[in-house]
């Protein structure tokens, strides 16, 4: 696990957040995330099963990167649910960004319920090799 000061995760299990009002009556989960430092950028991988590009909202406001994913329950026509172990609900997760991230170049992709956020480092934050001269 990479130790990175570029991003601080605000980890909270979200089931009934007191600081905000929800307009949808369903459960809301805090999805698991992995954060990688890839020298030129930070990559955040977030599991949001059931979500697609039309149901995800990624926003950045006052150094807080917020992910909201809305998932509709899948109920096959002609079937009645007898037993369920998988709970369906929305996802919400926030990350506080440092000044090391170039906010104008943030990108996001989703495939098979996995959201990937690419957070390029600002030029001043990138690691660079310093040449050593004899003499």
BALOBA-1460 file (C-alpha; in Angstrom, 3 decimals):
// residues 135
<rec num="1" residu="x" x="0.000" y="0.000" z="0.000"/>
<rec num="2" residu="x" x="1.564" y="3.282" z="-1.093"/>
<rec num="3" residu="x" x="1.900" y="6.013" z="1.504"/>
<rec num="4" residu="x" x="0.681" y="9.147" z="-0.249"/>
<rec num="5" residu="x" x="0.075" y="12.634" z="1.069"/>
<rec num="6" residu="x" x="-1.614" y="13.577" z="-2.205"/>
<rec num="7" residu="x" x="-4.970" y="12.281" z="-1.064"/>
<rec num="8" residu="x" x="-6.549" y="11.679" z="2.299"/>
<rec num="9" residu="x" x="-9.524" y="9.340" z="2.272"/>
<rec num="10" residu="x" x="-12.431" y="10.311" z="4.458"/>
<rec num="11" residu="x" x="-13.499" y="6.777" z="5.337"/>
<rec num="12" residu="x" x="-16.959" y="6.477" z="6.802"/>
<rec num="13" residu="x" x="-19.616" y="3.808" z="6.477"/>
<rec num="14" residu="x" x="-22.569" y="5.646" z="5.035"/>
<rec num="15" residu="x" x="-25.953" y="4.229" z="5.918"/>
<rec num="16" residu="x" x="-27.837" y="7.250" z="7.197"/>
<rec num="17" residu="x" x="-25.583" y="10.309" z="6.942"/>
<rec num="18" residu="x" x="-26.594" y="12.957" z="9.434"/>
<rec num="19" residu="x" x="-24.798" y="15.821" z="7.691"/>
<rec num="20" residu="x" x="-26.842" y="15.534" z="4.496"/>
<rec num="21" residu="x" x="-30.374" y="14.772" z="3.456"/>
<rec num="22" residu="x" x="-30.961" y="12.038" z="0.899"/>
<rec num="23" residu="x" x="-33.773" y="12.299" z="-1.613"/>
<rec num="24" residu="x" x="-33.737" y="8.599" z="-2.514"/>
<rec num="25" residu="x" x="-35.113" y="6.043" z="-0.112"/>
<rec num="26" residu="x" x="-32.502" y="3.307" z="-0.366"/>
<rec num="27" residu="x" x="-29.322" y="2.286" z="1.375"/>
<rec num="28" residu="x" x="-26.139" y="4.179" z="0.666"/>
<rec num="29" residu="x" x="-22.777" y="2.446" z="0.909"/>
<rec num="30" residu="x" x="-19.222" y="3.733" z="1.166"/>
<rec num="31" residu="x" x="-17.459" y="1.755" z="-1.580"/>
<rec num="32" residu="x" x="-14.014" y="0.257" z="-1.062"/>
<rec num="33" residu="x" x="-11.173" y="2.031" z="-2.846"/>
<rec num="34" residu="x" x="-7.538" y="1.305" z="-3.669"/>
<rec num="35" residu="x" x="-5.152" y="4.223" z="-4.220"/>
<rec num="36" residu="x" x="-1.989" y="3.828" z="-6.297"/>
<rec num="37" residu="x" x="0.896" y="6.251" z="-6.774"/>
<rec num="38" residu="x" x="2.063" y="5.845" z="-10.381"/>
<rec num="39" residu="x" x="4.816" y="8.520" z="-10.327"/>
<rec num="40" residu="x" x="3.070" y="10.879" z="-12.786"/>
<rec num="41" residu="x" x="-0.410" y="10.442" z="-11.300"/>
<rec num="42" residu="x" x="-2.503" y="9.013" z="-8.504"/>
<rec num="43" residu="x" x="-4.946" y="6.287" z="-9.571"/>
<rec num="44" residu="x" x="-8.022" y="5.576" z="-7.460"/>
<rec num="45" residu="x" x="-9.901" y="2.324" z="-8.118"/>
<rec num="46" residu="x" x="-13.419" y="2.173" z="-6.632"/>
<rec num="47" residu="x" x="-15.875" y="-0.745" z="-6.668"/>
<rec num="48" residu="x" x="-19.389" y="0.383" z="-7.619"/>
<rec num="49" residu="x" x="-21.183" y="-2.777" z="-8.815"/>
<rec num="50" residu="x" x="-24.306" y="-2.114" z="-10.839"/>
<rec num="51" residu="x" x="-23.296" y="1.433" z="-11.776"/>
<rec num="52" residu="x" x="-22.454" y="2.640" z="-15.274"/>
<rec num="53" residu="x" x="-21.332" y="5.897" z="-16.905"/>
<rec num="54" residu="x" x="-24.897" y="7.242" z="-16.864"/>
<rec num="55" residu="x" x="-25.446" y="6.668" z="-13.158"/>
<rec num="56" residu="x" x="-22.192" y="8.063" z="-11.742"/>
<rec num="57" residu="x" x="-21.504" y="11.644" z="-10.750"/>
<rec num="58" residu="x" x="-17.927" y="12.669" z="-9.934"/>
<rec num="59" residu="x" x="-17.506" y="16.230" z="-8.705"/>
<rec num="60" residu="x" x="-14.738" y="18.406" z="-7.296"/>
<rec num="61" residu="x" x="-15.568" y="21.276" z="-4.987"/>
<rec num="62" residu="x" x="-13.283" y="23.034" z="-2.507"/>
<rec num="63" residu="x" x="-10.588" y="20.310" z="-2.709"/>
<rec num="64" residu="x" x="-13.145" y="17.550" z="-2.035"/>
<rec num="65" residu="x" x="-13.533" y="14.938" z="-4.786"/>
<rec num="66" residu="x" x="-16.934" y="13.258" z="-4.381"/>
<rec num="67" residu="x" x="-18.253" y="10.129" z="-6.067"/>
<rec num="68" residu="x" x="-22.001" y="9.467" z="-6.178"/>
<rec num="69" residu="x" x="-23.292" y="6.350" z="-7.934"/>
<rec num="70" residu="x" x="-26.967" y="5.529" z="-8.231"/>
<rec num="71" residu="x" x="-27.952" y="1.897" z="-8.710"/>
<rec num="72" residu="x" x="-31.463" y="0.724" z="-9.519"/>
<rec num="73" residu="x" x="-32.495" y="-2.642" z="-8.090"/>
<rec num="74" residu="x" x="-32.693" y="-5.396" z="-10.686"/>
<rec num="75" residu="x" x="-35.940" y="-7.321" z="-10.424"/>
<rec num="76" residu="x" x="-36.410" y="-9.812" z="-13.257"/>
<rec num="77" residu="x" x="-39.932" y="-9.806" z="-14.642"/>
<rec num="78" residu="x" x="-42.025" y="-12.787" z="-13.626"/>
<rec num="79" residu="x" x="-39.871" y="-13.682" z="-10.594"/>
<rec num="80" residu="x" x="-40.369" y="-13.130" z="-6.878"/>
<rec num="81" residu="x" x="-37.332" y="-12.698" z="-4.641"/>
<rec num="82" residu="x" x="-37.252" y="-15.519" z="-2.098"/>
<rec num="83" residu="x" x="-33.854" y="-14.931" z="-0.471"/>
<rec num="84" residu="x" x="-31.178" y="-12.254" z="-0.928"/>
<rec num="85" residu="x" x="-27.619" y="-11.895" z="0.314"/>
<rec num="86" residu="x" x="-26.695" y="-9.049" z="-1.999"/>
<rec num="87" residu="x" x="-27.985" y="-5.621" z="-1.007"/>
<rec num="88" residu="x" x="-28.545" y="-3.001" z="-3.659"/>
<rec num="89" residu="x" x="-28.052" y="0.651" z="-2.903"/>
<rec num="90" residu="x" x="-26.307" y="3.832" z="-3.898"/>
<rec num="91" residu="x" x="-22.636" y="4.599" z="-3.327"/>
<rec num="92" residu="x" x="-21.009" y="7.724" z="-1.989"/>
<rec num="93" residu="x" x="-17.361" y="8.396" z="-1.178"/>
<rec num="94" residu="x" x="-15.296" y="11.564" z="-0.750"/>
<rec num="95" residu="x" x="-11.585" y="12.256" z="-0.877"/>
<rec num="96" residu="x" x="-9.734" y="15.393" z="0.172"/>
<rec num="97" residu="x" x="-7.149" y="16.404" z="-2.453"/>
<rec num="98" residu="x" x="-3.908" y="18.181" z="-1.736"/>
<rec num="99" residu="x" x="-2.404" y="20.913" z="-3.899"/>
<rec num="100" residu="x" x="-0.213" y="18.263" z="-5.570"/>
<rec num="101" residu="x" x="-3.060" y="17.255" z="-7.923"/>
<rec num="102" residu="x" x="-3.655" y="19.031" z="-11.244"/>
<rec num="103" residu="x" x="-7.424" y="19.504" z="-10.937"/>
<rec num="104" residu="x" x="-7.963" y="20.478" z="-14.588"/>
<rec num="105" residu="x" x="-6.689" y="17.140" z="-15.899"/>
<rec num="106" residu="x" x="-8.626" y="14.672" z="-13.701"/>
<rec num="107" residu="x" x="-10.229" y="11.867" z="-15.729"/>
<rec num="108" residu="x" x="-12.579" y="9.005" z="-14.882"/>
<rec num="109" residu="x" x="-13.498" y="5.721" z="-16.585"/>
<rec num="110" residu="x" x="-15.810" y="2.876" z="-15.612"/>
<rec num="111" residu="x" x="-15.879" y="-0.720" z="-16.786"/>
<rec num="112" residu="x" x="-17.685" y="-3.705" z="-15.263"/>
<rec num="113" residu="x" x="-18.638" y="-1.806" z="-12.090"/>
<rec num="114" residu="x" x="-15.101" y="-0.575" z="-11.399"/>
<rec num="115" residu="x" x="-14.524" y="3.191" z="-11.458"/>
<rec num="116" residu="x" x="-11.001" y="4.420" z="-12.137"/>
<rec num="117" residu="x" x="-10.022" y="8.001" z="-11.377"/>
<rec num="118" residu="x" x="-6.790" y="9.348" z="-12.850"/>
<rec num="119" residu="x" x="-5.437" y="12.283" z="-10.860"/>
<rec num="120" residu="x" x="-2.356" y="13.742" z="-12.585"/>
<rec num="121" residu="x" x="0.215" y="15.310" z="-10.319"/>
<rec num="122" residu="x" x="0.984" y="18.993" z="-10.732"/>
<rec num="123" residu="x" x="4.374" y="19.713" z="-12.298"/>
<rec num="124" residu="x" x="5.872" y="20.827" z="-8.973"/>
<rec num="125" residu="x" x="4.876" y="17.532" z="-7.278"/>
<rec num="126" residu="x" x="6.321" y="15.115" z="-9.856"/>
<rec num="127" residu="x" x="9.416" y="13.173" z="-8.894"/>
<rec num="128" residu="x" x="12.418" y="13.987" z="-11.002"/>
<rec num="129" residu="x" x="15.963" y="12.750" z="-11.217"/>
<rec num="130" residu="x" x="18.719" y="15.223" z="-10.429"/>
<rec num="131" residu="x" x="21.873" y="14.754" z="-12.443"/>
<rec num="132" residu="x" x="25.173" y="14.783" z="-10.609"/>
<rec num="133" residu="x" x="28.213" y="16.376" z="-12.284"/>
<rec num="134" residu="x" x="31.836" y="15.754" z="-11.438"/>
<rec num="135" residu="x" x="33.835" y="18.610" z="-10.222"/>
